[in-house]
Amino acid sequence: MTLTTTSLSLTTALPLTGHPARVYLNSLSPGSQPTMRQALDAIASLLTNNECDADTLDWAALTYQHTAAVQAALLEINAPATVQKKMAALRGVLTVAKKLKLMDPEDFEAAVDLPRIKNHPLPRGRALTQAEITALIKVCASDTTNQGVRDIALIGILRGTGLRRAEVVKLEVRDFDGDSGALEVRQGKGGKDRTVYLPEGAIAFVNDWLSVRGRQPGALLCPIFKGGQIQYRTMTPQAVLLILQKRAKEAGVESFSPHDFRRTFCSDLLDAGIDIVTVQKLAGHASPVTTAKYDRRGEEVKRRAVQKLGF
């Protein structure tokens, strides 16, 4: 699909310090760069019928006609939240192009003056039931290999702390306190550190894993060869997804994502009456508005709340 009839390819190569896309990507954290690079490649491909990528597109040549067409086309094939992320990448590159004096300020203002993207009021995915979580734990417990011990620790952490899978794989042995159940999350989303706490039952899961893994420094959760040999290195976020998919299939649990454990964590705490600010801090949300999206308690909770008022 092409959105323009005029060539948008760079006619001359730009130095890395003068290339808008490269300068923009280098300003991001290492964890954000791959995602935003993919977004820019997709936009460049969309604009040029697969002829350009982020490096070869002339970003400074984009006008409102281009950016408006990109946003409209993306909304046809992506969820609003995904489009927002991709358009944020585009806006970031154009901002750099303006700062590098490659783009006229008036052209820039026109190019980024786009209609607001309306997002869904509730996050996608689902919350897991207690029966499903129990089934997953039972499946892991029945696996007497090292993978079984590790996977029950992984599920205990995901369910008990609501960590993002990218945060889970970065945990190190030094980050876990086996007595209090505290986990130090270093450089979470937004580059922020925070402390979370495991429920007592989940503390035992992690301690059992450490008795198998050993307490030598390094990644808390490690890859394991089929023969049971532990590799003392960091797992990938994709590996977490594959482990959960495998265990869900074994347990007969409907498919779910790692982030669904996070949804379950937030909604269960809110349902238990924990105040939203505390849940926000545990989840590592920048705003309680984000946390509120996980509140699915429904009308009955509101009805019970007003019964506490006296007359």
N, C-alpha and C positions, 0 to 999 in steps of 0.2 A: 504493500500500500504506500503510495507516495502522496505527499501533501503540497508539493511545490513543483513548478515547472522550471524554475531558475536554479542553476547549479549553486550549491552551497558548500562545495568542496574547497578546502584551502588551496590557494594557488601557489603559495610558498610556505615552506616549513617554518614554524615558529620555535624559538628557543623555549626550553622548559620553563624558564622564569617569566616568559611572556605569553605562554599558552593558557588561555582562561580556564579550560577544563583541568589541565594539570595543576595549575596554581590552586584552584578550588579543591581538588581532591587531596592535595598535600596539606591543606589546612584542616582536614578532618582527622578524627582519631583513626588509628589503624583498623579498628573493628568496623567502622562505618564506611571506609573507602571501597571495599568490594561491592557493597549494596548500591552505593551511589554511582559507582563506575558502571554497573549493569544498567542502572536507570538512564544514564547519559548515552550509553551505547544504544539502548532501545529507542530513545528519542531521535538520535542521529540517524538510525536505520529507518525509522518511520518517516523522517523528513526527506530522505533521499532514495527511497525504494531499495534499501539494503546496500547502498553504495558507500556510505560513510559510517565511521564509528566516532567515539568521543574525541579521538586524536585528530581525525582528518576533516571533521566538520568545521566550517567557519562560523563559530558561535556569534561573533560580533555582527554578522550579517543578518541575524534574525530580527524580524519585525513583529508587530502585534498580529499580523496575518498568520505568521508561522506559529507563534505561541498559543494563540486562540485555537488554531486548528489542531495542534498537538493535544491540548487539554481535552478538546471535544472527542478526538479519536481515542485517547486513552480511556475516557469514561465509558466508551462503548465496549471495551474489552477487559477492564480492570475494576476492582472494587474501589470505592471512593478513597479509602485510606491509602491504598497503593498509589493512586493517582496523585494524592497530596504529597506523598514522599517523592515521587518522580518529578513533580512540578517544583518541589523545593530544591531539588538538585539543579534543575534548569534555571531557576531564579538565582541560585548561588553562583552558577557559572556566568550568567549575564551581569551580576553585580561585580564580579571580578573583571569582566571585560570593560565595564564602565570605569573601574578604578585604574585599569591599565591604559585608559584613554583610547581603547580600541572601539568604543561604542559611544555615540552621542548621548548625553544625559536625557534629552527629550525622547530619543528613540527607546532608551532603556525604560523610562517611566511608562511609555505606551505599551511596551512589550510585556511588562509585568502587571499591568492593570487589567487583571482577568476576573471573571465572575468567581465568587466564592464556591468552593466545592462542598456540597452538603454531605456529611458523613452519616453512617448509621448510628442511632442513639445507643445501641447496645453492642458490645464486642461479639465477634463471631465465636463459634465453638460451643462447648457445653461444659457443664459441671459433672464430675463423676459422682456416682452414688457411693455410699459406704459399702454396699454389697460388692460393687465393682472393685473398689480399692482392696477389700478383703480378699477377693478372688485373685487379684494380681499378686498380693503378698503370699498367698498360699502356694501359688504356682512357683514363685521364686524359692520359697522355703522347702518345697519338695525337690528342688534341684540341688543335689549335694555337691556339685562342682563349685569351683571358685567363682564362675559366672553367676551362680545362684546367690551366693553370699554378697557379691558386689551389686547385683541388680536389686536386691531387697534394700540395700543401703541407698542406692540411687532413688528408688521409689519413696523411701522414707524421707529423703531430703526434699524431693520435689513436692510431695504431699504436705510435709511438715513445715516447710519454710516458704513455699511459693516462689522459689528462685526461678529466674529465667534459665533456659538450658545453657545459654552462653555464659552465665554466671556460675552454674554448677560445674562445668568442665574446667573452670579456672581455679576452683578451690584447691588448696594445698593442705597437706597434713597439718602444718603449723596453724592453719586457720580454724581447726576444730578443737574445742575443749570438751573432752570426754566426760567431764564431771557435770558441767552446767549445760552442755548441749549447745553452747554458743558457736556460731559460725561467722567468721569475719569475711564479708564480701568486699573484695578490693577491686576498685575501678569498675563498678557496675555501670548500668546505663547512665550516660551523662558524665562518666568519669568519677562518680561519687562512691565513697565507701560507706558501708553500714554494717551493723551487727544484727543478726537474726538468731532465733533460738529454736532448737528442735524439741518437739514433745518428748516426754520421757521414753515412750515406747520406741521412738525412732532413734534415740541416742544409743540404745542397745544394738540396733541394726548396724550403725556405723562402727561402733566398737567391735562388733563381731567381724566386720570386714577388715578392720585394722589388725585384728589378731591373725588374719590370713595374709594380708598385704605386707604387714610389718610397718614400723613407724619411721623408716628412713625418709628423709626429706623428698619432696616432690609432689606430684599430683595426688589428690586425695582419692579420686576415682580413676582407675587405669584401664587401658585395653588389656584383653586376655587372649592368648592363643587358644586354639581349639584343644590343645593338649593340657590346658590349665596353667601354662606359664604366664606369669604377670609381666607386662611390659611397663616399666616405670617411666611413663610419659603421659602427656595430656591427651584425653579423649577429644574427639571432635563433637560439635553440636549435632551433626548428622548421625553420629554413632548413638547418641541418646535417643533420637527418634527411632532408629532401627531396633534398639533394644526394647523400647516400649511397644512397638508394633509386634515384635515377636512374642512378648509376654501377653499382650492383649489377645492375640490369636490363640495362644495356649490356654488362656483362662476363659475363653469364650466371651470376652468383653467387646462391646461395640467399639469400632475404631475411634481413637482420640489422639490429640496432639500433646506434646509436652506442655504447651501453654495452657491446656485444659486443666492441668494440675494447679496452675497459678490461678485460674478462674475459680476452681474449687476451693482453694485456700482462702481467697478473698471473700467469696460469698458465704463460706461456712463461718468465718470469723464474724462477719456482719450479722449473720443469722443468730450467732451466739450472743449478740448484744455488745460486741466490742466496738468502741467508738471509732468513727471513720478516720480520724487523724492517726490513731495508733496503727490501724490497718494500712494506711497510706505509708507510714514510716517502715513497717515491716516489708511491704511490697516494693518499696523503693520508687514509688510514684512521685513525680515532680509536683503534682497537684491532687488534692482530694477529689477534684472533679473527675479525674481518671478513675479513682477508686470507686466512686459512686456508680460508675457504669457496670460494676460487677455486683451491684446490689439487686438481687432478683427475688427478694423476699415476698413481693406481691402485696395485694390489698389487705390480706388478713393481718399482716404485721401492723399496717397503718391503723386498721380498725382497733386492734388491741391497744395500740399506743394511746389513742385518745380516751380510752376507758380509764386511764390513770388520772384524768382531769377531774377535779371535784367541783360540786356545785352546792 
